[in-house]
Amino acid sequence: MTELSCERCGNQRAALDAAPFRDELGERIRRNICQTCWDEWLKRQMQLINHYALDVRTAEAREFLRRNVEAFLFGAGEADDIDTSQEGKITW
Ligand SMILES: [Zn+2]
């Protein structure tokens, strides 16, 4: 099992077996993010999908999740908050 020094949690942990996306971001995640943090993202992603009732087949939903995965794992850009006071304020 490959280990890496995770950019998000700072721990030496197991890496992902494969890049989660077939692009530069996926490769960046595979090289810099541990399995534990990725699992945390998957839970967060599920919360976002449920909260915003996202249809993951749409390009808009995928773009939304991409923006959030980057913010969640790398602290880049803006994460969309799961705050019910923000409901309806999401802009596609
Ligand atoms: Zn980590």
PDB file of the backbone (N, CA, C, O) and the ligand in Angstrom, with CONECT records:
HET     ZN  A 101       1
ATOM      1  N   MET A   1       0.841  -1.198   0.000  1.00  0.00           N
ATOM      2  CA  MET A   1       0.000   0.000   0.000  1.00  0.00           C
ATOM      3  C   MET A   1       0.880   1.255   0.000  1.00  0.00           C
ATOM      4  O   MET A   1       1.834   1.360   0.770  1.00  0.00           O
ATOM      5  N   THR A   2       0.551   2.165  -0.847  1.00  0.00           N
ATOM      6  CA  THR A   2       1.316   3.408  -0.946  1.00  0.00           C
ATOM      7  C   THR A   2       0.902   4.374   0.165  1.00  0.00           C
ATOM      8  O   THR A   2      -0.282   4.535   0.460  1.00  0.00           O
ATOM      9  N   GLU A   3       1.892   5.003   0.767  1.00  0.00           N
ATOM     10  CA  GLU A   3       1.580   6.025   1.760  1.00  0.00           C
ATOM     11  C   GLU A   3       2.046   7.378   1.253  1.00  0.00           C
ATOM     12  O   GLU A   3       2.955   7.476   0.429  1.00  0.00           O
ATOM     13  N   LEU A   4       1.407   8.411   1.758  1.00  0.00           N
ATOM     14  CA  LEU A   4       1.830   9.758   1.395  1.00  0.00           C
ATOM     15  C   LEU A   4       1.648  10.668   2.588  1.00  0.00           C
ATOM     16  O   LEU A   4       0.939  10.350   3.543  1.00  0.00           O
ATOM     17  N   SER A   5       2.303  11.797   2.505  1.00  0.00           N
ATOM     18  CA  SER A   5       2.105  12.830   3.505  1.00  0.00           C
ATOM     19  C   SER A   5       0.960  13.697   3.019  1.00  0.00           C
ATOM     20  O   SER A   5       1.114  14.482   2.084  1.00  0.00           O
ATOM     21  N   CYS A   6      -0.171  13.553   3.650  1.00  0.00           N
ATOM     22  CA  CYS A   6      -1.399  14.183   3.159  1.00  0.00           C
ATOM     23  C   CYS A   6      -1.360  15.701   3.313  1.00  0.00           C
ATOM     24  O   CYS A   6      -1.021  16.239   4.366  1.00  0.00           O
ATOM     25  N   GLU A   7      -1.718  16.359   2.226  1.00  0.00           N
ATOM     26  CA  GLU A   7      -1.693  17.822   2.222  1.00  0.00           C
ATOM     27  C   GLU A   7      -2.814  18.405   3.084  1.00  0.00           C
ATOM     28  O   GLU A   7      -2.702  19.522   3.589  1.00  0.00           O
ATOM     29  N   ARG A   8      -3.885  17.644   3.248  1.00  0.00           N
ATOM     30  CA  ARG A   8      -5.026  18.173   4.004  1.00  0.00           C
ATOM     31  C   ARG A   8      -4.874  17.976   5.504  1.00  0.00           C
ATOM     32  O   ARG A   8      -4.998  18.929   6.273  1.00  0.00           O
ATOM     33  N   CYS A   9      -4.604  16.731   5.929  1.00  0.00           N
ATOM     34  CA  CYS A   9      -4.559  16.452   7.374  1.00  0.00           C
ATOM     35  C   CYS A   9      -3.143  16.460   7.927  1.00  0.00           C
ATOM     36  O   CYS A   9      -2.952  16.508   9.142  1.00  0.00           O
ATOM     37  N   GLY A  10      -2.154  16.414   7.053  1.00  0.00           N
ATOM     38  CA  GLY A  10      -0.772  16.468   7.499  1.00  0.00           C
ATOM     39  C   GLY A  10      -0.220  15.149   8.015  1.00  0.00           C
ATOM     40  O   GLY A  10       0.924  15.094   8.466  1.00  0.00           O
ATOM     41  N   ASN A  11      -1.008  14.094   7.956  1.00  0.00           N
ATOM     42  CA  ASN A  11      -0.563  12.783   8.439  1.00  0.00           C
ATOM     43  C   ASN A  11       0.021  11.931   7.334  1.00  0.00           C
ATOM     44  O   ASN A  11      -0.267  12.119   6.152  1.00  0.00           O
ATOM     45  N   GLN A  12       0.855  10.985   7.752  1.00  0.00           N
ATOM     46  CA  GLN A  12       1.381   9.994   6.824  1.00  0.00           C
ATOM     47  C   GLN A  12       0.366   8.860   6.768  1.00  0.00           C
ATOM     48  O   GLN A  12       0.221   8.101   7.726  1.00  0.00           O
ATOM     49  N   ARG A  13      -0.328   8.750   5.655  1.00  0.00           N
ATOM     50  CA  ARG A  13      -1.418   7.784   5.579  1.00  0.00           C
ATOM     51  C   ARG A  13      -1.489   7.124   4.210  1.00  0.00           C
ATOM     52  O   ARG A  13      -0.795   7.502   3.266  1.00  0.00           O
ATOM     53  N   ALA A  14      -2.356   6.124   4.144  1.00  0.00           N
ATOM     54  CA  ALA A  14      -2.550   5.397   2.888  1.00  0.00           C
ATOM     55  C   ALA A  14      -3.081   6.322   1.806  1.00  0.00           C
ATOM     56  O   ALA A  14      -3.963   7.145   2.048  1.00  0.00           O
ATOM     57  N   ALA A  15      -2.532   6.173   0.617  1.00  0.00           N
ATOM     58  CA  ALA A  15      -2.991   6.945  -0.534  1.00  0.00           C
ATOM     59  C   ALA A  15      -4.173   6.244  -1.179  1.00  0.00           C
ATOM     60  O   ALA A  15      -4.464   5.087  -0.874  1.00  0.00           O
ATOM     61  N   LEU A  16      -4.844   6.944  -2.065  1.00  0.00           N
ATOM     62  CA  LEU A  16      -5.907   6.320  -2.851  1.00  0.00           C
ATOM     63  C   LEU A  16      -5.275   5.326  -3.830  1.00  0.00           C
ATOM     64  O   LEU A  16      -4.143   5.516  -4.275  1.00  0.00           O
ATOM     65  N   ASP A  17      -6.005   4.286  -4.151  1.00  0.00           N
ATOM     66  CA  ASP A  17      -5.504   3.293  -5.106  1.00  0.00           C
ATOM     67  C   ASP A  17      -5.421   3.866  -6.514  1.00  0.00           C
ATOM     68  O   ASP A  17      -4.539   3.513  -7.296  1.00  0.00           O
ATOM     69  N   ALA A  18      -6.345   4.745  -6.816  1.00  0.00           N
ATOM     70  CA  ALA A  18      -6.378   5.329  -8.157  1.00  0.00           C
ATOM     71  C   ALA A  18      -6.906   6.752  -8.084  1.00  0.00           C
ATOM     72  O   ALA A  18      -7.597   7.122  -7.134  1.00  0.00           O
ATOM     73  N   ALA A  19      -6.579   7.536  -9.083  1.00  0.00           N
ATOM     74  CA  ALA A  19      -7.087   8.900  -9.138  1.00  0.00           C
ATOM     75  C   ALA A  19      -8.612   8.860  -9.270  1.00  0.00           C
ATOM     76  O   ALA A  19      -9.137   8.098 -10.081  1.00  0.00           O
ATOM     77  N   PRO A  20      -9.325   9.667  -8.487  1.00  0.00           N
ATOM     78  CA  PRO A  20     -10.785   9.651  -8.528  1.00  0.00           C
ATOM     79  C   PRO A  20     -11.373  10.296  -9.781  1.00  0.00           C
ATOM     80  O   PRO A  20     -12.510  10.005 -10.151  1.00  0.00           O
ATOM     81  N   PHE A  21     -10.610  11.168 -10.433  1.00  0.00           N
ATOM     82  CA  PHE A  21     -11.055  11.768 -11.695  1.00  0.00           C
ATOM     83  C   PHE A  21      -9.943  11.604 -12.716  1.00  0.00           C
ATOM     84  O   PHE A  21      -8.762  11.576 -12.372  1.00  0.00           O
ATOM     85  N   ARG A  22     -10.336  11.496 -13.969  1.00  0.00           N
ATOM     86  CA  ARG A  22      -9.331  11.348 -15.026  1.00  0.00           C
ATOM     87  C   ARG A  22      -8.878  12.694 -15.537  1.00  0.00           C
ATOM     88  O   ARG A  22      -9.026  13.003 -16.720  1.00  0.00           O
ATOM     89  N   ASP A  23      -8.331  13.488 -14.656  1.00  0.00           N
ATOM     90  CA  ASP A  23      -7.821  14.787 -15.081  1.00  0.00           C
ATOM     91  C   ASP A  23      -6.786  15.261 -14.073  1.00  0.00           C
ATOM     92  O   ASP A  23      -6.365  14.516 -13.188  1.00  0.00           O
ATOM     93  N   GLU A  24      -6.398  16.482 -14.225  1.00  0.00           N
ATOM     94  CA  GLU A  24      -5.331  17.047 -13.390  1.00  0.00           C
ATOM     95  C   GLU A  24      -5.731  17.074 -11.912  1.00  0.00           C
ATOM     96  O   GLU A  24      -4.910  16.780 -11.044  1.00  0.00           O
ATOM     97  N   LEU A  25      -6.973  17.422 -11.625  1.00  0.00           N
ATOM     98  CA  LEU A  25      -7.429  17.461 -10.234  1.00  0.00           C
ATOM     99  C   LEU A  25      -7.400  16.059  -9.613  1.00  0.00           C
ATOM    100  O   LEU A  25      -6.970  15.888  -8.472  1.00  0.00           O
ATOM    101  N   GLY A  26      -7.854  15.073 -10.366  1.00  0.00           N
ATOM    102  CA  GLY A  26      -7.843  13.695  -9.876  1.00  0.00           C
ATOM    103  C   GLY A  26      -6.433  13.219  -9.558  1.00  0.00           C
ATOM    104  O   GLY A  26      -6.194  12.543  -8.558  1.00  0.00           O
ATOM    105  N   GLU A  27      -5.529  13.580 -10.415  1.00  0.00           N
ATOM    106  CA  GLU A  27      -4.126  13.206 -10.231  1.00  0.00           C
ATOM    107  C   GLU A  27      -3.544  13.911  -9.001  1.00  0.00           C
ATOM    108  O   GLU A  27      -2.766  13.328  -8.245  1.00  0.00           O
ATOM    109  N   ARG A  28      -3.923  15.132  -8.824  1.00  0.00           N
ATOM    110  CA  ARG A  28      -3.466  15.918  -7.669  1.00  0.00           C
ATOM    111  C   ARG A  28      -3.987  15.293  -6.366  1.00  0.00           C
ATOM    112  O   ARG A  28      -3.269  15.233  -5.368  1.00  0.00           O
ATOM    113  N   ILE A  29      -5.213  14.840  -6.388  1.00  0.00           N
ATOM    114  CA  ILE A  29      -5.801  14.194  -5.216  1.00  0.00           C
ATOM    115  C   ILE A  29      -5.066  12.885  -4.924  1.00  0.00           C
ATOM    116  O   ILE A  29      -4.736  12.597  -3.773  1.00  0.00           O
ATOM    117  N   ARG A  30      -4.816  12.105  -5.955  1.00  0.00           N
ATOM    118  CA  ARG A  30      -4.138  10.827  -5.764  1.00  0.00           C
ATOM    119  C   ARG A  30      -2.738  11.030  -5.163  1.00  0.00           C
ATOM    120  O   ARG A  30      -2.288  10.230  -4.343  1.00  0.00           O
ATOM    121  N   ARG A  31      -2.076  12.072  -5.565  1.00  0.00           N
ATOM    122  CA  ARG A  31      -0.702  12.291  -5.103  1.00  0.00           C
ATOM    123  C   ARG A  31      -0.598  12.977  -3.753  1.00  0.00           C
ATOM    124  O   ARG A  31       0.408  12.834  -3.058  1.00  0.00           O
ATOM    125  N   ASN A  32      -1.635  13.726  -3.374  1.00  0.00           N
ATOM    126  CA  ASN A  32      -1.509  14.579  -2.188  1.00  0.00           C
ATOM    127  C   ASN A  32      -2.510  14.334  -1.073  1.00  0.00           C
ATOM    128  O   ASN A  32      -2.350  14.859   0.029  1.00  0.00           O
ATOM    129  N   ILE A  33      -3.549  13.537  -1.347  1.00  0.00           N
ATOM    130  CA  ILE A  33      -4.624  13.379  -0.369  1.00  0.00           C
ATOM    131  C   ILE A  33      -4.746  11.922   0.068  1.00  0.00           C
ATOM    132  O   ILE A  33      -4.713  11.014  -0.762  1.00  0.00           O
ATOM    133  N   CYS A  34      -4.888  11.705   1.380  1.00  0.00           N
ATOM    134  CA  CYS A  34      -4.973  10.335   1.900  1.00  0.00           C
ATOM    135  C   CYS A  34      -6.381   9.770   1.750  1.00  0.00           C
ATOM    136  O   CYS A  34      -7.347  10.497   1.518  1.00  0.00           O
ATOM    137  N   GLN A  35      -6.463   8.451   1.891  1.00  0.00           N
ATOM    138  CA  GLN A  35      -7.743   7.756   1.771  1.00  0.00           C
ATOM    139  C   GLN A  35      -8.742   8.259   2.822  1.00  0.00           C
ATOM    140  O   GLN A  35      -9.931   8.406   2.538  1.00  0.00           O
ATOM    141  N   THR A  36      -8.251   8.517   4.022  1.00  0.00           N
ATOM    142  CA  THR A  36      -9.126   8.964   5.115  1.00  0.00           C
ATOM    143  C   THR A  36      -9.800  10.290   4.768  1.00  0.00           C
ATOM    144  O   THR A  36     -11.006  10.448   4.954  1.00  0.00           O
ATOM    145  N   CYS A  37      -9.014  11.240   4.263  1.00  0.00           N
ATOM    146  CA  CYS A  37      -9.589  12.527   3.888  1.00  0.00           C
ATOM    147  C   CYS A  37     -10.532  12.372   2.709  1.00  0.00           C
ATOM    148  O   CYS A  37     -11.555  13.054   2.639  1.00  0.00           O
ATOM    149  N   TRP A  38     -10.204  11.489   1.788  1.00  0.00           N
ATOM    150  CA  TRP A  38     -11.084  11.249   0.646  1.00  0.00           C
ATOM    151  C   TRP A  38     -12.422  10.690   1.126  1.00  0.00           C
ATOM    152  O   TRP A  38     -13.479  11.081   0.631  1.00  0.00           O
ATOM    153  N   ASP A  39     -12.368   9.767   2.098  1.00  0.00           N
ATOM    154  CA  ASP A  39     -13.601   9.201   2.652  1.00  0.00           C
ATOM    155  C   ASP A  39     -14.444  10.284   3.313  1.00  0.00           C
ATOM    156  O   ASP A  39     -15.672  10.271   3.236  1.00  0.00           O
ATOM    157  N   GLU A  40     -13.755  11.229   3.970  1.00  0.00           N
ATOM    158  CA  GLU A  40     -14.481  12.347   4.584  1.00  0.00           C
ATOM    159  C   GLU A  40     -15.183  13.173   3.518  1.00  0.00           C
ATOM    160  O   GLU A  40     -16.315  13.621   3.700  1.00  0.00           O
ATOM    161  N   TRP A  41     -14.480  13.366   2.389  1.00  0.00           N
ATOM    162  CA  TRP A  41     -15.103  14.103   1.282  1.00  0.00           C
ATOM    163  C   TRP A  41     -16.338  13.369   0.763  1.00  0.00           C
ATOM    164  O   TRP A  41     -17.357  13.998   0.479  1.00  0.00           O
ATOM    165  N   LEU A  42     -16.255  12.042   0.638  1.00  0.00           N
ATOM    166  CA  LEU A  42     -17.392  11.286   0.113  1.00  0.00           C
ATOM    167  C   LEU A  42     -18.628  11.458   0.996  1.00  0.00           C
ATOM    168  O   LEU A  42     -19.754  11.527   0.503  1.00  0.00           O
ATOM    169  N   LYS A  43     -18.397  11.527   2.316  1.00  0.00           N
ATOM    170  CA  LYS A  43     -19.522  11.774   3.232  1.00  0.00           C
ATOM    171  C   LYS A  43     -20.066  13.182   3.023  1.00  0.00           C
ATOM    172  O   LYS A  43     -21.276  13.401   2.970  1.00  0.00           O
ATOM    173  N   ARG A  44     -19.150  14.118   2.905  1.00  0.00           N
ATOM    174  CA  ARG A  44     -19.532  15.514   2.694  1.00  0.00           C
ATOM    175  C   ARG A  44     -20.296  15.664   1.363  1.00  0.00           C
ATOM    176  O   ARG A  44     -21.290  16.383   1.267  1.00  0.00           O
ATOM    177  N   GLN A  45     -19.794  14.963   0.359  1.00  0.00           N
ATOM    178  CA  GLN A  45     -20.431  15.016  -0.950  1.00  0.00           C
ATOM    179  C   GLN A  45     -21.874  14.526  -0.860  1.00  0.00           C
ATOM    180  O   GLN A  45     -22.781  15.106  -1.455  1.00  0.00           O
ATOM    181  N   MET A  46     -22.067  13.438  -0.100  1.00  0.00           N
ATOM    182  CA  MET A  46     -23.410  12.898   0.065  1.00  0.00           C
ATOM    183  C   MET A  46     -24.317  13.921   0.747  1.00  0.00           C
ATOM    184  O   MET A  46     -25.480  14.078   0.377  1.00  0.00           O
ATOM    185  N   GLN A  47     -23.766  14.621   1.756  1.00  0.00           N
ATOM    186  CA  GLN A  47     -24.542  15.663   2.438  1.00  0.00           C
ATOM    187  C   GLN A  47     -24.927  16.771   1.472  1.00  0.00           C
ATOM    188  O   GLN A  47     -26.060  17.252   1.484  1.00  0.00           O
ATOM    189  N   LEU A  48     -23.974  17.174   0.631  1.00  0.00           N
ATOM    190  CA  LEU A  48     -24.243  18.239  -0.337  1.00  0.00           C
ATOM    191  C   LEU A  48     -25.306  17.803  -1.333  1.00  0.00           C
ATOM    192  O   LEU A  48     -26.217  18.567  -1.651  1.00  0.00           O
ATOM    193  N   ILE A  49     -25.189  16.575  -1.824  1.00  0.00           N
ATOM    194  CA  ILE A  49     -26.150  16.067  -2.805  1.00  0.00           C
ATOM    195  C   ILE A  49     -27.543  16.048  -2.194  1.00  0.00           C
ATOM    196  O   ILE A  49     -28.518  16.454  -2.827  1.00  0.00           O
ATOM    197  N   ASN A  50     -27.626  15.568  -0.948  1.00  0.00           N
ATOM    198  CA  ASN A  50     -28.927  15.525  -0.275  1.00  0.00           C
ATOM    199  C   ASN A  50     -29.447  16.919   0.023  1.00  0.00           C
ATOM    200  O   ASN A  50     -30.621  17.220  -0.193  1.00  0.00           O
ATOM    201  N   HIS A  51     -28.558  17.759   0.520  1.00  0.00           N
ATOM    202  CA  HIS A  51     -28.981  19.098   0.940  1.00  0.00           C
ATOM    203  C   HIS A  51     -29.501  19.927  -0.235  1.00  0.00           C
ATOM    204  O   HIS A  51     -30.526  20.602  -0.136  1.00  0.00           O
ATOM    205  N   TYR A  52     -28.777  19.858  -1.334  1.00  0.00           N
ATOM    206  CA  TYR A  52     -29.174  20.665  -2.492  1.00  0.00           C
ATOM    207  C   TYR A  52     -29.986  19.863  -3.502  1.00  0.00           C
ATOM    208  O   TYR A  52     -30.320  20.357  -4.579  1.00  0.00           O
ATOM    209  N   ALA A  53     -30.302  18.614  -3.139  1.00  0.00           N
ATOM    210  CA  ALA A  53     -31.044  17.738  -4.040  1.00  0.00           C
ATOM    211  C   ALA A  53     -30.424  17.758  -5.438  1.00  0.00           C
ATOM    212  O   ALA A  53     -31.102  17.978  -6.442  1.00  0.00           O
ATOM    213  N   LEU A  54     -29.113  17.522  -5.462  1.00  0.00           N
ATOM    214  CA  LEU A  54     -28.383  17.582  -6.734  1.00  0.00           C
ATOM    215  C   LEU A  54     -28.686  16.366  -7.606  1.00  0.00           C
ATOM    216  O   LEU A  54     -28.787  15.238  -7.125  1.00  0.00           O
ATOM    217  N   ASP A  55     -28.823  16.628  -8.867  1.00  0.00           N
ATOM    218  CA  ASP A  55     -28.925  15.550  -9.841  1.00  0.00           C
ATOM    219  C   ASP A  55     -27.533  15.406 -10.455  1.00  0.00           C
ATOM    220  O   ASP A  55     -27.131  16.183 -11.321  1.00  0.00           O
ATOM    221  N   VAL A  56     -26.809  14.386  -9.979  1.00  0.00           N
ATOM    222  CA  VAL A  56     -25.398  14.257 -10.364  1.00  0.00           C
ATOM    223  C   VAL A  56     -25.203  13.906 -11.844  1.00  0.00           C
ATOM    224  O   VAL A  56     -24.073  13.842 -12.329  1.00  0.00           O
ATOM    225  N   ARG A  57     -26.313  13.680 -12.555  1.00  0.00           N
ATOM    226  CA  ARG A  57     -26.173  13.434 -14.002  1.00  0.00           C
ATOM    227  C   ARG A  57     -25.992  14.746 -14.765  1.00  0.00           C
ATOM    228  O   ARG A  57     -25.578  14.747 -15.925  1.00  0.00           O
ATOM    229  N   THR A  58     -26.304  15.854 -14.107  1.00  0.00           N
ATOM    230  CA  THR A  58     -26.206  17.126 -14.806  1.00  0.00           C
ATOM    231  C   THR A  58     -24.801  17.717 -14.707  1.00  0.00           C
ATOM    232  O   THR A  58     -24.086  17.481 -13.733  1.00  0.00           O
ATOM    233  N   ALA A  59     -24.427  18.462 -15.693  1.00  0.00           N
ATOM    234  CA  ALA A  59     -23.121  19.116 -15.725  1.00  0.00           C
ATOM    235  C   ALA A  59     -23.017  20.137 -14.596  1.00  0.00           C
ATOM    236  O   ALA A  59     -21.949  20.331 -14.016  1.00  0.00           O
ATOM    237  N   GLU A  60     -24.144  20.788 -14.292  1.00  0.00           N
ATOM    238  CA  GLU A  60     -24.155  21.805 -13.232  1.00  0.00           C
ATOM    239  C   GLU A  60     -23.800  21.182 -11.881  1.00  0.00           C
ATOM    240  O   GLU A  60     -23.002  21.733 -11.123  1.00  0.00           O
ATOM    241  N   ALA A  61     -24.400  20.030 -11.591  1.00  0.00           N
ATOM    242  CA  ALA A  61     -24.142  19.363 -10.318  1.00  0.00           C
ATOM    243  C   ALA A  61     -22.694  18.898 -10.247  1.00  0.00           C
ATOM    244  O   ALA A  61     -22.052  19.005  -9.202  1.00  0.00           O
ATOM    245  N   ARG A  62     -22.186  18.385 -11.353  1.00  0.00           N
ATOM    246  CA  ARG A  62     -20.793  17.917 -11.366  1.00  0.00           C
ATOM    247  C   ARG A  62     -19.827  19.085 -11.169  1.00  0.00           C
ATOM    248  O   ARG A  62     -18.830  18.969 -10.456  1.00  0.00           O
ATOM    249  N   GLU A  63     -20.131  20.184 -11.797  1.00  0.00           N
ATOM    250  CA  GLU A  63     -19.303  21.384 -11.646  1.00  0.00           C
ATOM    251  C   GLU A  63     -19.343  21.884 -10.196  1.00  0.00           C
ATOM    252  O   GLU A  63     -18.322  22.289  -9.641  1.00  0.00           O
ATOM    253  N   PHE A  64     -20.507  21.850  -9.610  1.00  0.00           N
ATOM    254  CA  PHE A  64     -20.695  22.251  -8.221  1.00  0.00           C
ATOM    255  C   PHE A  64     -19.853  21.365  -7.293  1.00  0.00           C
ATOM    256  O   PHE A  64     -19.172  21.864  -6.397  1.00  0.00           O
ATOM    257  N   LEU A  65     -19.906  20.076  -7.514  1.00  0.00           N
ATOM    258  CA  LEU A  65     -19.171  19.147  -6.654  1.00  0.00           C
ATOM    259  C   LEU A  65     -17.664  19.276  -6.849  1.00  0.00           C
ATOM    260  O   LEU A  65     -16.889  19.142  -5.902  1.00  0.00           O
ATOM    261  N   ARG A  66     -17.268  19.533  -8.071  1.00  0.00           N
ATOM    262  CA  ARG A  66     -15.849  19.737  -8.355  1.00  0.00           C
ATOM    263  C   ARG A  66     -15.291  20.934  -7.603  1.00  0.00           C
ATOM    264  O   ARG A  66     -14.207  20.887  -7.022  1.00  0.00           O
ATOM    265  N   ARG A  67     -16.066  22.002  -7.634  1.00  0.00           N
ATOM    266  CA  ARG A  67     -15.644  23.209  -6.939  1.00  0.00           C
ATOM    267  C   ARG A  67     -15.519  22.915  -5.443  1.00  0.00           C
ATOM    268  O   ARG A  67     -14.601  23.388  -4.773  1.00  0.00           O
ATOM    269  N   ASN A  68     -16.458  22.130  -4.945  1.00  0.00           N
ATOM    270  CA  ASN A  68     -16.466  21.833  -3.519  1.00  0.00           C
ATOM    271  C   ASN A  68     -15.391  20.837  -3.114  1.00  0.00           C
ATOM    272  O   ASN A  68     -14.830  20.946  -2.023  1.00  0.00           O
ATOM    273  N   VAL A  69     -15.098  19.877  -3.965  1.00  0.00           N
ATOM    274  CA  VAL A  69     -14.062  18.907  -3.607  1.00  0.00           C
ATOM    275  C   VAL A  69     -12.711  19.616  -3.529  1.00  0.00           C
ATOM    276  O   VAL A  69     -11.893  19.297  -2.667  1.00  0.00           O
ATOM    277  N   GLU A  70     -12.484  20.537  -4.388  1.00  0.00           N
ATOM    278  CA  GLU A  70     -11.229  21.277  -4.385  1.00  0.00           C
ATOM    279  C   GLU A  70     -11.128  22.142  -3.121  1.00  0.00           C
ATOM    280  O   GLU A  70     -10.078  22.205  -2.481  1.00  0.00           O
ATOM    281  N   ALA A  71     -12.225  22.797  -2.782  1.00  0.00           N
ATOM    282  CA  ALA A  71     -12.241  23.629  -1.576  1.00  0.00           C
ATOM    283  C   ALA A  71     -12.085  22.768  -0.324  1.00  0.00           C
ATOM    284  O   ALA A  71     -11.379  23.142   0.612  1.00  0.00           O
ATOM    285  N   PHE A  72     -12.746  21.622  -0.316  1.00  0.00           N
ATOM    286  CA  PHE A  72     -12.730  20.734   0.848  1.00  0.00           C
ATOM    287  C   PHE A  72     -11.341  20.143   1.078  1.00  0.00           C
ATOM    288  O   PHE A  72     -10.860  20.102   2.210  1.00  0.00           O
ATOM    289  N   LEU A  73     -10.708  19.693   0.018  1.00  0.00           N
ATOM    290  CA  LEU A  73      -9.428  18.990   0.178  1.00  0.00           C
ATOM    291  C   LEU A  73      -8.225  19.923   0.191  1.00  0.00           C
ATOM    292  O   LEU A  73      -7.248  19.676   0.898  1.00  0.00           O
ATOM    293  N   PHE A  74      -8.298  20.987  -0.589  1.00  0.00           N
ATOM    294  CA  PHE A  74      -7.124  21.844  -0.730  1.00  0.00           C
ATOM    295  C   PHE A  74      -7.341  23.250  -0.191  1.00  0.00           C
ATOM    296  O   PHE A  74      -6.429  24.076  -0.214  1.00  0.00           O
ATOM    297  N   GLY A  75      -8.546  23.521   0.293  1.00  0.00           N
ATOM    298  CA  GLY A  75      -8.837  24.853   0.804  1.00  0.00           C
ATOM    299  C   GLY A  75      -8.791  25.914  -0.282  1.00  0.00           C
ATOM    300  O   GLY A  75      -8.557  27.092  -0.015  1.00  0.00           O
ATOM    301  N   ALA A  76      -9.022  25.467  -1.528  1.00  0.00           N
ATOM    302  CA  ALA A  76      -8.964  26.399  -2.657  1.00  0.00           C
ATOM    303  C   ALA A  76     -10.355  26.919  -2.978  1.00  0.00           C
ATOM    304  O   ALA A  76     -11.331  26.168  -2.974  1.00  0.00           O
ATOM    305  N   GLY A  77     -10.431  28.193  -3.253  1.00  0.00           N
ATOM    306  CA  GLY A  77     -11.694  28.769  -3.681  1.00  0.00           C
ATOM    307  C   GLY A  77     -12.728  28.756  -2.572  1.00  0.00           C
ATOM    308  O   GLY A  77     -12.383  28.664  -1.394  1.00  0.00           O
ATOM    309  N   GLU A  78     -13.974  28.845  -2.941  1.00  0.00           N
ATOM    310  CA  GLU A  78     -15.045  28.935  -1.964  1.00  0.00           C
ATOM    311  C   GLU A  78     -15.835  27.656  -1.878  1.00  0.00           C
ATOM    312  O   GLU A  78     -16.246  27.095  -2.894  1.00  0.00           O
ATOM    313  N   ALA A  79     -16.045  27.197  -0.664  1.00  0.00           N
ATOM    314  CA  ALA A  79     -16.909  26.042  -0.456  1.00  0.00           C
ATOM    315  C   ALA A  79     -18.318  26.548  -0.245  1.00  0.00           C
ATOM    316  O   ALA A  79     -18.529  27.606   0.348  1.00  0.00           O
ATOM    317  N   ASP A  80     -19.279  25.789  -0.731  1.00  0.00           N
ATOM    318  CA  ASP A  80     -20.661  26.142  -0.491  1.00  0.00           C
ATOM    319  C   ASP A  80     -21.054  25.569   0.861  1.00  0.00           C
ATOM    320  O   ASP A  80     -20.964  24.362   1.088  1.00  0.00           O
ATOM    321  N   ASP A  81     -21.483  26.433   1.741  1.00  0.00           N
ATOM    322  CA  ASP A  81     -21.788  26.045   3.099  1.00  0.00           C
ATOM    323  C   ASP A  81     -23.113  25.291   3.171  1.00  0.00           C
ATOM    324  O   ASP A  81     -24.080  25.622   2.485  1.00  0.00           O
ATOM    325  N   ILE A  82     -23.125  24.258   4.030  1.00  0.00           N
ATOM    326  CA  ILE A  82     -24.407  23.613   4.304  1.00  0.00           C
ATOM    327  C   ILE A  82     -25.000  24.344   5.494  1.00  0.00           C
ATOM    328  O   ILE A  82     -24.877  23.919   6.643  1.00  0.00           O
ATOM    329  N   ASP A  83     -25.624  25.419   5.191  1.00  0.00           N
ATOM    330  CA  ASP A  83     -26.231  26.234   6.225  1.00  0.00           C
ATOM    331  C   ASP A  83     -27.623  26.523   5.706  1.00  0.00           C
ATOM    332  O   ASP A  83     -27.785  27.119   4.641  1.00  0.00           O
ATOM    333  N   THR A  84     -28.614  26.106   6.444  1.00  0.00           N
ATOM    334  CA  THR A  84     -29.975  26.212   5.928  1.00  0.00           C
ATOM    335  C   THR A  84     -30.373  27.662   5.664  1.00  0.00           C
ATOM    336  O   THR A  84     -31.289  27.919   4.884  1.00  0.00           O
ATOM    337  N   SER A  85     -29.694  28.612   6.307  1.00  0.00           N
ATOM    338  CA  SER A  85     -30.001  30.017   6.039  1.00  0.00           C
ATOM    339  C   SER A  85     -29.583  30.402   4.625  1.00  0.00           C
ATOM    340  O   SER A  85     -30.033  31.410   4.080  1.00  0.00           O
ATOM    341  N   GLN A  86     -28.702  29.568   4.036  1.00  0.00           N
ATOM    342  CA  GLN A  86     -28.229  29.829   2.677  1.00  0.00           C
ATOM    343  C   GLN A  86     -29.109  29.164   1.617  1.00  0.00           C
ATOM    344  O   GLN A  86     -28.884  29.324   0.418  1.00  0.00           O
ATOM    345  N   GLU A  87     -30.088  28.437   2.067  1.00  0.00           N
ATOM    346  CA  GLU A  87     -30.909  27.686   1.128  1.00  0.00           C
ATOM    347  C   GLU A  87     -31.525  28.606   0.073  1.00  0.00           C
ATOM    348  O   GLU A  87     -32.046  29.678   0.380  1.00  0.00           O
ATOM    349  N   GLY A  88     -31.449  28.159  -1.159  1.00  0.00           N
ATOM    350  CA  GLY A  88     -32.023  28.948  -2.231  1.00  0.00           C
ATOM    351  C   GLY A  88     -31.070  29.986  -2.791  1.00  0.00           C
ATOM    352  O   GLY A  88     -31.350  30.615  -3.811  1.00  0.00           O
ATOM    353  N   LYS A  89     -29.927  30.164  -2.110  1.00  0.00           N
ATOM    354  CA  LYS A  89     -29.001  31.183  -2.578  1.00  0.00           C
ATOM    355  C   LYS A  89     -27.937  30.636  -3.523  1.00  0.00           C
ATOM    356  O   LYS A  89     -27.104  31.380  -4.042  1.00  0.00           O
ATOM    357  N   ILE A  90     -27.980  29.348  -3.732  1.00  0.00           N
ATOM    358  CA  ILE A  90     -26.988  28.759  -4.623  1.00  0.00           C
ATOM    359  C   ILE A  90     -27.254  29.220  -6.049  1.00  0.00           C
ATOM    360  O   ILE A  90     -28.385  29.193  -6.535  1.00  0.00           O
ATOM    361  N   THR A  91     -26.186  29.638  -6.696  1.00  0.00           N
ATOM    362  CA  THR A  91     -26.333  30.087  -8.071  1.00  0.00           C
ATOM    363  C   THR A  91     -25.681  29.089  -9.022  1.00  0.00           C
ATOM    364  O   THR A  91     -24.527  28.706  -8.828  1.00  0.00           O
ATOM    365  N   TRP A  92     -26.386  28.687 -10.004  1.00  0.00           N
ATOM    366  CA  TRP A  92     -25.846  27.729 -10.987  1.00  0.00           C
ATOM    367  C   TRP A  92     -25.202  28.522 -12.099  1.00  0.00           C
ATOM    368  O   TRP A  92     -24.675  27.940 -13.047  1.00  0.00           O
TER     369      TRP A  92
HETATM  370 ZN    ZN A 101      -5.481  13.290   4.949  1.00  0.00          ZN2+
END
